[in-house]
């Protein structure tokens, strides 16, 4: 019984670095995804405010908003791929 417990402890210790890397990657992906979501939300809300103030600039605001949202989502994708 004691030998089995020692063997299980040694196996768990051997897998600990891989588990720690997986947890770190999950945190990185979660923070990156959350940051991208906040960025897209802020860009969208500010674009709506800008169109409300100046409806004639809708086309320019839409173009800049789409570019900014794409950049924010790109950072989220980089964080997602960096977690692996």
PDB file of N, CA, C and O in Angstrom, chain B, residues numbered from 101:
ATOM      1  N   UNK B 101       0.828  -1.191   0.000  1.00  0.00           N
ATOM      2  CA  UNK B 101       0.000   0.000   0.000  1.00  0.00           C
ATOM      3  C   UNK B 101       0.867   1.247   0.000  1.00  0.00           C
ATOM      4  O   UNK B 101       0.614   2.182  -0.759  1.00  0.00           O
ATOM      5  N   UNK B 102       1.882   1.264   0.843  1.00  0.00           N
ATOM      6  CA  UNK B 102       2.754   2.426   0.935  1.00  0.00           C
ATOM      7  C   UNK B 102       3.522   2.629  -0.362  1.00  0.00           C
ATOM      8  O   UNK B 102       3.707   3.762  -0.806  1.00  0.00           O
ATOM      9  N   UNK B 103       3.965   1.549  -0.966  1.00  0.00           N
ATOM     10  CA  UNK B 103       4.708   1.645  -2.216  1.00  0.00           C
ATOM     11  C   UNK B 103       3.830   2.188  -3.335  1.00  0.00           C
ATOM     12  O   UNK B 103       4.303   2.939  -4.187  1.00  0.00           O
ATOM     13  N   UNK B 104       2.557   1.814  -3.337  1.00  0.00           N
ATOM     14  CA  UNK B 104       1.632   2.325  -4.346  1.00  0.00           C
ATOM     15  C   UNK B 104       1.450   3.835  -4.188  1.00  0.00           C
ATOM     16  O   UNK B 104       1.417   4.563  -5.180  1.00  0.00           O
ATOM     17  N   UNK B 105       1.331   4.304  -2.946  1.00  0.00           N
ATOM     18  CA  UNK B 105       1.187   5.733  -2.705  1.00  0.00           C
ATOM     19  C   UNK B 105       2.436   6.502  -3.126  1.00  0.00           C
ATOM     20  O   UNK B 105       2.339   7.588  -3.696  1.00  0.00           O
ATOM     21  N   UNK B 106       3.593   5.945  -2.849  1.00  0.00           N
ATOM     22  CA  UNK B 106       4.845   6.594  -3.249  1.00  0.00           C
ATOM     23  C   UNK B 106       4.925   6.648  -4.774  1.00  0.00           C
ATOM     24  O   UNK B 106       5.329   7.665  -5.339  1.00  0.00           O
ATOM     25  N   UNK B 107       4.549   5.574  -5.433  1.00  0.00           N
ATOM     26  CA  UNK B 107       4.565   5.536  -6.897  1.00  0.00           C
ATOM     27  C   UNK B 107       3.601   6.564  -7.487  1.00  0.00           C
ATOM     28  O   UNK B 107       3.927   7.244  -8.460  1.00  0.00           O
ATOM     29  N   UNK B 108       2.413   6.672  -6.893  1.00  0.00           N
ATOM     30  CA  UNK B 108       1.437   7.655  -7.384  1.00  0.00           C
ATOM     31  C   UNK B 108       1.949   9.081  -7.177  1.00  0.00           C
ATOM     32  O   UNK B 108       1.734   9.942  -8.029  1.00  0.00           O
ATOM     33  N   UNK B 109       2.620   9.336  -6.062  1.00  0.00           N
ATOM     34  CA  UNK B 109       3.162  10.668  -5.789  1.00  0.00           C
ATOM     35  C   UNK B 109       4.262  11.021  -6.780  1.00  0.00           C
ATOM     36  O   UNK B 109       4.357  12.164  -7.227  1.00  0.00           O
ATOM     37  N   UNK B 110       5.087  10.048  -7.122  1.00  0.00           N
ATOM     38  CA  UNK B 110       6.148  10.295  -8.094  1.00  0.00           C
ATOM     39  C   UNK B 110       5.566  10.576  -9.479  1.00  0.00           C
ATOM     40  O   UNK B 110       6.063  11.447 -10.193  1.00  0.00           O
ATOM     41  N   UNK B 111       4.526   9.851  -9.860  1.00  0.00           N
ATOM     42  CA  UNK B 111       3.890  10.099 -11.148  1.00  0.00           C
ATOM     43  C   UNK B 111       3.231  11.483 -11.179  1.00  0.00           C
ATOM     44  O   UNK B 111       3.294  12.178 -12.193  1.00  0.00           O
ATOM     45  N   UNK B 112       2.612  11.874 -10.091  1.00  0.00           N
ATOM     46  CA  UNK B 112       1.977  13.194 -10.022  1.00  0.00           C
ATOM     47  C   UNK B 112       3.027  14.295 -10.122  1.00  0.00           C
ATOM     48  O   UNK B 112       2.804  15.310 -10.783  1.00  0.00           O
ATOM     49  N   UNK B 113       4.169  14.100  -9.469  1.00  0.00           N
ATOM     50  CA  UNK B 113       5.234  15.097  -9.532  1.00  0.00           C
ATOM     51  C   UNK B 113       5.796  15.215 -10.945  1.00  0.00           C
ATOM     52  O   UNK B 113       6.197  16.298 -11.369  1.00  0.00           O
ATOM     53  N   UNK B 114       5.826  14.102 -11.669  1.00  0.00           N
ATOM     54  CA  UNK B 114       6.334  14.124 -13.044  1.00  0.00           C
ATOM     55  C   UNK B 114       5.394  14.908 -13.962  1.00  0.00           C
ATOM     56  O   UNK B 114       5.851  15.512 -14.932  1.00  0.00           O
ATOM     57  N   UNK B 115       4.094  14.909 -13.676  1.00  0.00           N
ATOM     58  CA  UNK B 115       3.121  15.598 -14.525  1.00  0.00           C
ATOM     59  C   UNK B 115       2.854  17.033 -14.084  1.00  0.00           C
ATOM     60  O   UNK B 115       2.142  17.759 -14.779  1.00  0.00           O
ATOM     61  N   UNK B 116       3.396  17.456 -12.969  1.00  0.00           N
ATOM     62  CA  UNK B 116       3.112  18.793 -12.433  1.00  0.00           C
ATOM     63  C   UNK B 116       3.543  19.923 -13.372  1.00  0.00           C
ATOM     64  O   UNK B 116       2.776  20.871 -13.537  1.00  0.00           O
ATOM     65  N   UNK B 117       4.738  19.878 -14.005  1.00  0.00           N
ATOM     66  CA  UNK B 117       5.102  20.987 -14.901  1.00  0.00           C
ATOM     67  C   UNK B 117       4.138  21.139 -16.077  1.00  0.00           C
ATOM     68  O   UNK B 117       3.820  22.259 -16.477  1.00  0.00           O
ATOM     69  N   UNK B 118       3.678  20.030 -16.626  1.00  0.00           N
ATOM     70  CA  UNK B 118       2.735  20.107 -17.742  1.00  0.00           C
ATOM     71  C   UNK B 118       1.409  20.698 -17.297  1.00  0.00           C
ATOM     72  O   UNK B 118       0.795  21.467 -18.037  1.00  0.00           O
ATOM     73  N   UNK B 119       0.966  20.356 -16.115  1.00  0.00           N
ATOM     74  CA  UNK B 119      -0.288  20.912 -15.600  1.00  0.00           C
ATOM     75  C   UNK B 119      -0.142  22.406 -15.328  1.00  0.00           C
ATOM     76  O   UNK B 119      -1.065  23.176 -15.592  1.00  0.00           O
ATOM     77  N   UNK B 120       1.003  22.819 -14.806  1.00  0.00           N
ATOM     78  CA  UNK B 120       1.225  24.240 -14.538  1.00  0.00           C
ATOM     79  C   UNK B 120       1.248  25.034 -15.842  1.00  0.00           C
ATOM     80  O   UNK B 120       0.730  26.149 -15.891  1.00  0.00           O
ATOM     81  N   UNK B 121       1.837  24.480 -16.891  1.00  0.00           N
ATOM     82  CA  UNK B 121       1.863  25.163 -18.186  1.00  0.00           C
ATOM     83  C   UNK B 121       0.455  25.282 -18.749  1.00  0.00           C
ATOM     84  O   UNK B 121       0.121  26.299 -19.358  1.00  0.00           O
ATOM     85  N   UNK B 122      -0.363  24.281 -18.559  1.00  0.00           N
ATOM     86  CA  UNK B 122      -1.741  24.339 -19.036  1.00  0.00           C
ATOM     87  C   UNK B 122      -2.551  25.389 -18.310  1.00  0.00           C
ATOM     88  O   UNK B 122      -3.368  26.078 -18.922  1.00  0.00           O
ATOM     89  N   UNK B 123      -2.334  25.521 -17.003  1.00  0.00           N
ATOM     90  CA  UNK B 123      -3.052  26.535 -16.226  1.00  0.00           C
ATOM     91  C   UNK B 123      -2.611  27.924 -16.658  1.00  0.00           C
ATOM     92  O   UNK B 123      -3.441  28.820 -16.814  1.00  0.00           O
ATOM     93  N   UNK B 124      -1.312  28.107 -16.853  1.00  0.00           N
ATOM     94  CA  UNK B 124      -0.802  29.408 -17.288  1.00  0.00           C
ATOM     95  C   UNK B 124      -1.363  29.776 -18.651  1.00  0.00           C
ATOM     96  O   UNK B 124      -1.731  30.929 -18.875  1.00  0.00           O
ATOM     97  N   UNK B 125      -1.435  28.822 -19.558  1.00  0.00           N
ATOM     98  CA  UNK B 125      -1.999  29.083 -20.880  1.00  0.00           C
ATOM     99  C   UNK B 125      -3.467  29.443 -20.806  1.00  0.00           C
ATOM    100  O   UNK B 125      -3.932  30.305 -21.552  1.00  0.00           O
ATOM    101  N   UNK B 126      -4.200  28.803 -19.924  1.00  0.00           N
ATOM    102  CA  UNK B 126      -5.618  29.104 -19.774  1.00  0.00           C
ATOM    103  C   UNK B 126      -5.826  30.516 -19.239  1.00  0.00           C
ATOM    104  O   UNK B 126      -6.738  31.222 -19.672  1.00  0.00           O
ATOM    105  N   UNK B 127      -4.989  30.922 -18.307  1.00  0.00           N
ATOM    106  CA  UNK B 127      -5.094  32.283 -17.775  1.00  0.00           C
ATOM    107  C   UNK B 127      -4.778  33.293 -18.872  1.00  0.00           C
ATOM    108  O   UNK B 127      -5.462  34.309 -18.995  1.00  0.00           O
ATOM    109  N   UNK B 128      -3.756  33.023 -19.659  1.00  0.00           N
ATOM    110  CA  UNK B 128      -3.385  33.922 -20.755  1.00  0.00           C
ATOM    111  C   UNK B 128      -4.517  34.048 -21.760  1.00  0.00           C
ATOM    112  O   UNK B 128      -4.849  35.152 -22.192  1.00  0.00           O
ATOM    113  N   UNK B 129      -5.110  32.918 -22.134  1.00  0.00           N
ATOM    114  CA  UNK B 129      -6.207  32.956 -23.104  1.00  0.00           C
ATOM    115  C   UNK B 129      -7.425  33.670 -22.533  1.00  0.00           C
ATOM    116  O   UNK B 129      -8.095  34.416 -23.248  1.00  0.00           O
ATOM    117  N   UNK B 130      -7.715  33.454 -21.270  1.00  0.00           N
ATOM    118  CA  UNK B 130      -8.862  34.107 -20.645  1.00  0.00           C
ATOM    119  C   UNK B 130      -8.698  35.613 -20.557  1.00  0.00           C
ATOM    120  O   UNK B 130      -9.623  36.364 -20.868  1.00  0.00           O
ATOM    121  N   UNK B 131      -7.528  36.052 -20.137  1.00  0.00           N
ATOM    122  CA  UNK B 131      -7.281  37.492 -20.051  1.00  0.00           C
ATOM    123  C   UNK B 131      -7.260  38.140 -21.431  1.00  0.00           C
ATOM    124  O   UNK B 131      -7.763  39.249 -21.611  1.00  0.00           O
ATOM    125  N   UNK B 132      -6.682  37.449 -22.398  1.00  0.00           N
ATOM    126  CA  UNK B 132      -6.663  37.990 -23.767  1.00  0.00           C
ATOM    127  C   UNK B 132      -8.054  38.097 -24.353  1.00  0.00           C
ATOM    128  O   UNK B 132      -8.383  39.094 -24.996  1.00  0.00           O
ATOM    129  N   UNK B 133      -8.868  37.087 -24.140  1.00  0.00           N
ATOM    130  CA  UNK B 133     -10.244  37.132 -24.640  1.00  0.00           C
ATOM    131  C   UNK B 133     -11.067  38.191 -23.942  1.00  0.00           C
ATOM    132  O   UNK B 133     -11.862  38.883 -24.579  1.00  0.00           O
ATOM    133  N   UNK B 134     -10.886  38.326 -22.642  1.00  0.00           N
ATOM    134  CA  UNK B 134     -11.603  39.363 -21.898  1.00  0.00           C
ATOM    135  C   UNK B 134     -11.175  40.763 -22.319  1.00  0.00           C
ATOM    136  O   UNK B 134     -12.008  41.661 -22.443  1.00  0.00           O
ATOM    137  N   UNK B 135      -9.888  40.946 -22.536  1.00  0.00           N
ATOM    138  CA  UNK B 135      -9.394  42.248 -22.994  1.00  0.00           C
ATOM    139  C   UNK B 135      -9.920  42.604 -24.372  1.00  0.00           C
ATOM    140  O   UNK B 135     -10.273  43.755 -24.631  1.00  0.00           O
ATOM    141  N   UNK B 136      -9.970  41.614 -25.257  1.00  0.00           N
ATOM    142  CA  UNK B 136     -10.506  41.855 -26.595  1.00  0.00           C
ATOM    143  C   UNK B 136     -11.987  42.212 -26.526  1.00  0.00           C
ATOM    144  O   UNK B 136     -12.443  43.095 -27.252  1.00  0.00           O
ATOM    145  N   UNK B 137     -12.735  41.541 -25.669  1.00  0.00           N
ATOM    146  CA  UNK B 137     -14.165  41.832 -25.529  1.00  0.00           C
ATOM    147  C   UNK B 137     -14.385  43.239 -24.982  1.00  0.00           C
ATOM    148  O   UNK B 137     -15.276  43.952 -25.445  1.00  0.00           O
ATOM    149  N   UNK B 138     -13.590  43.640 -24.011  1.00  0.00           N
ATOM    150  CA  UNK B 138     -13.705  45.003 -23.470  1.00  0.00           C
ATOM    151  C   UNK B 138     -13.356  46.028 -24.543  1.00  0.00           C
ATOM    152  O   UNK B 138     -14.030  47.050 -24.674  1.00  0.00           O
ATOM    153  N   UNK B 139     -12.299  45.754 -25.315  1.00  0.00           N
ATOM    154  CA  UNK B 139     -11.896  46.676 -26.373  1.00  0.00           C
ATOM    155  C   UNK B 139     -12.971  46.849 -27.433  1.00  0.00           C
ATOM    156  O   UNK B 139     -13.258  47.971 -27.849  1.00  0.00           O
ATOM    157  N   UNK B 140     -13.564  45.756 -27.871  1.00  0.00           N
ATOM    158  CA  UNK B 140     -14.627  45.828 -28.881  1.00  0.00           C
ATOM    159  C   UNK B 140     -15.832  46.574 -28.320  1.00  0.00           C
ATOM    160  O   UNK B 140     -16.444  47.376 -29.026  1.00  0.00           O
ATOM    161  N   UNK B 141     -16.173  46.326 -27.080  1.00  0.00           N
ATOM    162  CA  UNK B 141     -17.298  47.020 -26.465  1.00  0.00           C
ATOM    163  C   UNK B 141     -17.071  48.515 -26.360  1.00  0.00           C
ATOM    164  O   UNK B 141     -17.978  49.303 -26.626  1.00  0.00           O
ATOM    165  N   UNK B 142     -15.864  48.913 -25.974  1.00  0.00           N
ATOM    166  CA  UNK B 142     -15.558  50.339 -25.880  1.00  0.00           C
ATOM    167  C   UNK B 142     -15.581  51.013 -27.252  1.00  0.00           C
ATOM    168  O   UNK B 142     -16.114  52.113 -27.401  1.00  0.00           O
ATOM    169  N   UNK B 143     -15.005  50.353 -28.245  1.00  0.00           N
ATOM    170  CA  UNK B 143     -15.018  50.923 -29.594  1.00  0.00           C
ATOM    171  C   UNK B 143     -16.449  51.082 -30.088  1.00  0.00           C
ATOM    172  O   UNK B 143     -16.804  52.117 -30.652  1.00  0.00           O
ATOM    173  N   UNK B 144     -17.270  50.060 -29.877  1.00  0.00           N
ATOM    174  CA  UNK B 144     -18.664  50.133 -30.321  1.00  0.00           C
ATOM    175  C   UNK B 144     -19.437  51.234 -29.626  1.00  0.00           C
ATOM    176  O   UNK B 144     -20.193  51.964 -30.267  1.00  0.00           O
ATOM    177  N   UNK B 145     -19.255  51.362 -28.322  1.00  0.00           N
ATOM    178  CA  UNK B 145     -20.002  52.391 -27.595  1.00  0.00           C
ATOM    179  C   UNK B 145     -19.559  53.790 -27.997  1.00  0.00           C
ATOM    180  O   UNK B 145     -20.393  54.685 -28.135  1.00  0.00           O
ATOM    181  N   UNK B 146     -18.268  53.989 -28.184  1.00  0.00           N
ATOM    182  CA  UNK B 146     -17.777  55.313 -28.584  1.00  0.00           C
ATOM    183  C   UNK B 146     -18.179  55.640 -30.020  1.00  0.00           C
ATOM    184  O   UNK B 146     -18.421  56.804 -30.341  1.00  0.00           O
ATOM    185  N   UNK B 147     -18.253  54.635 -30.885  1.00  0.00           N
ATOM    186  CA  UNK B 147     -18.702  54.877 -32.257  1.00  0.00           C
ATOM    187  C   UNK B 147     -20.163  55.307 -32.273  1.00  0.00           C
ATOM    188  O   UNK B 147     -20.535  56.206 -33.028  1.00  0.00           O
ATOM    189  N   UNK B 148     -20.988  54.681 -31.456  1.00  0.00           N
ATOM    190  CA  UNK B 148     -22.398  55.065 -31.379  1.00  0.00           C
ATOM    191  C   UNK B 148     -22.533  56.490 -30.842  1.00  0.00           C
ATOM    192  O   UNK B 148     -23.353  57.266 -31.334  1.00  0.00           O
ATOM    193  N   UNK B 149     -21.731  56.832 -29.835  1.00  0.00           N
ATOM    194  CA  UNK B 149     -21.753  58.198 -29.313  1.00  0.00           C
ATOM    195  C   UNK B 149     -21.336  59.207 -30.382  1.00  0.00           C
ATOM    196  O   UNK B 149     -21.943  60.270 -30.512  1.00  0.00           O
ATOM    197  N   UNK B 150     -20.302  58.868 -31.140  1.00  0.00           N
ATOM    198  CA  UNK B 150     -19.815  59.784 -32.171  1.00  0.00           C
ATOM    199  C   UNK B 150     -20.852  59.984 -33.269  1.00  0.00           C
ATOM    200  O   UNK B 150     -21.039  61.106 -33.740  1.00  0.00           O
ATOM    201  N   UNK B 151     -21.524  58.922 -33.683  1.00  0.00           N
ATOM    202  CA  UNK B 151     -22.568  59.046 -34.705  1.00  0.00           C
ATOM    203  C   UNK B 151     -23.742  59.844 -34.152  1.00  0.00           C
ATOM    204  O   UNK B 151     -24.386  60.584 -34.896  1.00  0.00           O
ATOM    205  N   UNK B 152     -24.029  59.708 -32.874  1.00  0.00           N
ATOM    206  CA  UNK B 152     -25.098  60.495 -32.267  1.00  0.00           C
ATOM    207  C   UNK B 152     -24.791  61.982 -32.277  1.00  0.00           C
ATOM    208  O   UNK B 152     -25.692  62.804 -32.437  1.00  0.00           O
ATOM    209  N   UNK B 153     -23.520  62.329 -32.107  1.00  0.00           N
ATOM    210  CA  UNK B 153     -23.125  63.736 -32.122  1.00  0.00           C
ATOM    211  C   UNK B 153     -23.063  64.294 -33.541  1.00  0.00           C
ATOM    212  O   UNK B 153     -23.437  65.442 -33.781  1.00  0.00           O
ATOM    213  N   UNK B 154     -22.586  63.473 -34.480  1.00  0.00           N
ATOM    214  CA  UNK B 154     -22.405  63.945 -35.853  1.00  0.00           C
ATOM    215  C   UNK B 154     -22.865  62.869 -36.829  1.00  0.00           C
ATOM    216  O   UNK B 154     -22.037  62.091 -37.303  1.00  0.00           O
ATOM    217  N   UNK B 155     -24.146  62.797 -37.142  1.00  0.00           N
ATOM    218  CA  UNK B 155     -24.658  61.741 -38.029  1.00  0.00           C
ATOM    219  C   UNK B 155     -24.083  61.788 -39.441  1.00  0.00           C
ATOM    220  O   UNK B 155     -24.077  60.770 -40.134  1.00  0.00           O
ATOM    221  N   UNK B 156     -23.610  62.926 -39.871  1.00  0.00           N
ATOM    222  CA  UNK B 156     -23.046  63.048 -41.218  1.00  0.00           C
ATOM    223  C   UNK B 156     -21.729  62.313 -41.383  1.00  0.00           C
ATOM    224  O   UNK B 156     -21.335  62.006 -42.508  1.00  0.00           O
ATOM    225  N   UNK B 157     -21.046  62.025 -40.294  1.00  0.00           N
ATOM    226  CA  UNK B 157     -19.751  61.344 -40.356  1.00  0.00           C
ATOM    227  C   UNK B 157     -19.895  59.836 -40.161  1.00  0.00           C
ATOM    228  O   UNK B 157     -18.937  59.159 -39.786  1.00  0.00           O
ATOM    229  N   UNK B 158     -21.084  59.318 -40.414  1.00  0.00           N
ATOM    230  CA  UNK B 158     -21.342  57.893 -40.165  1.00  0.00           C
ATOM    231  C   UNK B 158     -20.360  56.992 -40.916  1.00  0.00           C
ATOM    232  O   UNK B 158     -19.820  56.052 -40.332  1.00  0.00           O
ATOM    233  N   UNK B 159     -20.125  57.263 -42.191  1.00  0.00           N
ATOM    234  CA  UNK B 159     -19.253  56.399 -42.998  1.00  0.00           C
ATOM    235  C   UNK B 159     -17.837  56.341 -42.464  1.00  0.00           C
ATOM    236  O   UNK B 159     -17.253  55.263 -42.360  1.00  0.00           O
ATOM    237  N   UNK B 160     -17.281  57.496 -42.123  1.00  0.00           N
ATOM    238  CA  UNK B 160     -15.907  57.538 -41.592  1.00  0.00           C
ATOM    239  C   UNK B 160     -15.820  56.848 -40.236  1.00  0.00           C
ATOM    240  O   UNK B 160     -14.874  56.111 -39.959  1.00  0.00           O
ATOM    241  N   UNK B 161     -16.817  57.097 -39.401  1.00  0.00           N
ATOM    242  CA  UNK B 161     -16.819  56.484 -38.070  1.00  0.00           C
ATOM    243  C   UNK B 161     -16.953  54.969 -38.181  1.00  0.00           C
ATOM    244  O   UNK B 161     -16.300  54.229 -37.445  1.00  0.00           O
ATOM    245  N   UNK B 162     -17.801  54.508 -39.102  1.00  0.00           N
ATOM    246  CA  UNK B 162     -17.962  53.058 -39.298  1.00  0.00           C
ATOM    247  C   UNK B 162     -16.657  52.420 -39.736  1.00  0.00           C
ATOM    248  O   UNK B 162     -16.276  51.363 -39.233  1.00  0.00           O
ATOM    249  N   UNK B 163     -15.969  53.065 -40.676  1.00  0.00           N
ATOM    250  CA  UNK B 163     -14.698  52.522 -41.173  1.00  0.00           C
ATOM    251  C   UNK B 163     -13.662  52.433 -40.056  1.00  0.00           C
ATOM    252  O   UNK B 163     -13.024  51.397 -39.869  1.00  0.00           O
ATOM    253  N   UNK B 164     -13.504  53.532 -39.317  1.00  0.00           N
ATOM    254  CA  UNK B 164     -12.527  53.528 -38.225  1.00  0.00           C
ATOM    255  C   UNK B 164     -12.925  52.556 -37.118  1.00  0.00           C
ATOM    256  O   UNK B 164     -12.061  51.922 -36.512  1.00  0.00           O
ATOM    257  N   UNK B 165     -14.223  52.433 -36.849  1.00  0.00           N
ATOM    258  CA  UNK B 165     -14.685  51.493 -35.830  1.00  0.00           C
ATOM    259  C   UNK B 165     -14.401  50.050 -36.204  1.00  0.00           C
ATOM    260  O   UNK B 165     -13.978  49.256 -35.363  1.00  0.00           O
ATOM    261  N   UNK B 166     -14.633  49.708 -37.469  1.00  0.00           N
ATOM    262  CA  UNK B 166     -14.364  48.327 -37.910  1.00  0.00           C
ATOM    263  C   UNK B 166     -12.874  48.022 -37.818  1.00  0.00           C
ATOM    264  O   UNK B 166     -12.490  46.932 -37.394  1.00  0.00           O
ATOM    265  N   UNK B 167     -12.031  48.979 -38.214  1.00  0.00           N
ATOM    266  CA  UNK B 167     -10.579  48.763 -38.124  1.00  0.00           C
ATOM    267  C   UNK B 167     -10.151  48.580 -36.670  1.00  0.00           C
ATOM    268  O   UNK B 167      -9.364  47.686 -36.359  1.00  0.00           O
ATOM    269  N   UNK B 168     -10.668  49.421 -35.785  1.00  0.00           N
ATOM    270  CA  UNK B 168     -10.293  49.325 -34.364  1.00  0.00           C
ATOM    271  C   UNK B 168     -10.776  48.011 -33.758  1.00  0.00           C
ATOM    272  O   UNK B 168     -10.061  47.389 -32.973  1.00  0.00           O
ATOM    273  N   UNK B 169     -11.997  47.582 -34.122  1.00  0.00           N
ATOM    274  CA  UNK B 169     -12.497  46.304 -33.600  1.00  0.00           C
ATOM    275  C   UNK B 169     -11.664  45.133 -34.115  1.00  0.00           C
ATOM    276  O   UNK B 169     -11.409  44.180 -33.379  1.00  0.00           O
ATOM    277  N   UNK B 170     -11.240  45.203 -35.374  1.00  0.00           N
ATOM    278  CA  UNK B 170     -10.407  44.132 -35.930  1.00  0.00           C
ATOM    279  C   UNK B 170      -9.068  44.061 -35.203  1.00  0.00           C
ATOM    280  O   UNK B 170      -8.565  42.968 -34.942  1.00  0.00           O
ATOM    281  N   UNK B 171      -8.490  45.204 -34.875  1.00  0.00           N
ATOM    282  CA  UNK B 171      -7.223  45.202 -34.139  1.00  0.00           C
ATOM    283  C   UNK B 171      -7.404  44.622 -32.735  1.00  0.00           C
ATOM    284  O   UNK B 171      -6.558  43.864 -32.261  1.00  0.00           O
ATOM    285  N   UNK B 172      -8.498  44.976 -32.077  1.00  0.00           N
ATOM    286  CA  UNK B 172      -8.752  44.439 -30.734  1.00  0.00           C
ATOM    287  C   UNK B 172      -8.957  42.928 -30.794  1.00  0.00           C
ATOM    288  O   UNK B 172      -8.435  42.197 -29.952  1.00  0.00           O
ATOM    289  N   UNK B 173      -9.709  42.461 -31.779  1.00  0.00           N
ATOM    290  CA  UNK B 173      -9.916  41.013 -31.918  1.00  0.00           C
ATOM    291  C   UNK B 173      -8.614  40.304 -32.291  1.00  0.00           C
ATOM    292  O   UNK B 173      -8.380  39.169 -31.876  1.00  0.00           O
ATOM    293  N   UNK B 174      -7.775  40.971 -33.069  1.00  0.00           N
ATOM    294  CA  UNK B 174      -6.475  40.385 -33.427  1.00  0.00           C
ATOM    295  C   UNK B 174      -5.613  40.141 -32.208  1.00  0.00           C
ATOM    296  O   UNK B 174      -4.930  39.121 -32.121  1.00  0.00           O
ATOM    297  N   UNK B 175      -5.639  41.073 -31.262  1.00  0.00           N
ATOM    298  CA  UNK B 175      -4.888  40.869 -30.028  1.00  0.00           C
ATOM    299  C   UNK B 175      -5.433  39.704 -29.223  1.00  0.00           C
ATOM    300  O   UNK B 175      -4.676  38.965 -28.593  1.00  0.00           O
ATOM    301  N   UNK B 176      -6.767  39.541 -29.246  1.00  0.00           N
ATOM    302  CA  UNK B 176      -7.369  38.392 -28.580  1.00  0.00           C
ATOM    303  C   UNK B 176      -6.958  37.081 -29.208  1.00  0.00           C
ATOM    304  O   UNK B 176      -6.719  36.100 -28.505  1.00  0.00           O
ATOM    305  N   UNK B 177      -6.874  37.055 -30.523  1.00  0.00           N
ATOM    306  CA  UNK B 177      -6.452  35.836 -31.224  1.00  0.00           C
ATOM    307  C   UNK B 177      -4.985  35.532 -30.929  1.00  0.00           C
ATOM    308  O   UNK B 177      -4.616  34.372 -30.744  1.00  0.00           O
ATOM    309  N   UNK B 178      -4.152  36.569 -30.884  1.00  0.00           N
ATOM    310  CA  UNK B 178      -2.733  36.357 -30.551  1.00  0.00           C
ATOM    311  C   UNK B 178      -2.611  35.784 -29.139  1.00  0.00           C
ATOM    312  O   UNK B 178      -1.811  34.878 -28.909  1.00  0.00           O
ATOM    313  N   UNK B 179      -3.387  36.297 -28.205  1.00  0.00           N
ATOM    314  CA  UNK B 179      -3.356  35.762 -26.830  1.00  0.00           C
ATOM    315  C   UNK B 179      -3.834  34.325 -26.810  1.00  0.00           C
ATOM    316  O   UNK B 179      -3.291  33.498 -26.077  1.00  0.00           O
ATOM    317  N   UNK B 180      -4.858  34.016 -27.619  1.00  0.00           N
ATOM    318  CA  UNK B 180      -5.363  32.643 -27.684  1.00  0.00           C
ATOM    319  C   UNK B 180      -4.300  31.698 -28.213  1.00  0.00           C
ATOM    320  O   UNK B 180      -4.105  30.616 -27.658  1.00  0.00           O
ATOM    321  N   UNK B 181      -3.616  32.083 -29.266  1.00  0.00           N
ATOM    322  CA  UNK B 181      -2.580  31.221 -29.837  1.00  0.00           C
ATOM    323  C   UNK B 181      -1.337  31.174 -28.946  1.00  0.00           C
ATOM    324  O   UNK B 181      -0.620  30.174 -28.945  1.00  0.00           O
ATOM    325  N   UNK B 182      -1.077  32.231 -28.199  1.00  0.00           N
ATOM    326  CA  UNK B 182       0.055  32.244 -27.292  1.00  0.00           C
ATOM    327  C   UNK B 182      -0.145  31.340 -26.079  1.00  0.00           C
ATOM    328  O   UNK B 182       0.821  30.955 -25.421  1.00  0.00           O
ATOM    329  N   UNK B 183      -1.415  30.997 -25.782  1.00  0.00           N
ATOM    330  CA  UNK B 183      -1.693  30.129 -24.656  1.00  0.00           C
ATOM    331  C   UNK B 183      -1.334  28.673 -24.900  1.00  0.00           C
ATOM    332  O   UNK B 183      -1.249  27.883 -23.959  1.00  0.00           O
ATOM    333  N   UNK B 184      -1.123  28.318 -26.163  1.00  0.00           N
ATOM    334  CA  UNK B 184      -0.763  26.937 -26.456  1.00  0.00           C
ATOM    335  C   UNK B 184       0.699  26.791 -26.327  1.00  0.00           C
ATOM    336  O   UNK B 184       1.231  25.700 -26.531  1.00  0.00           O
TER     337      UNK B 184
END
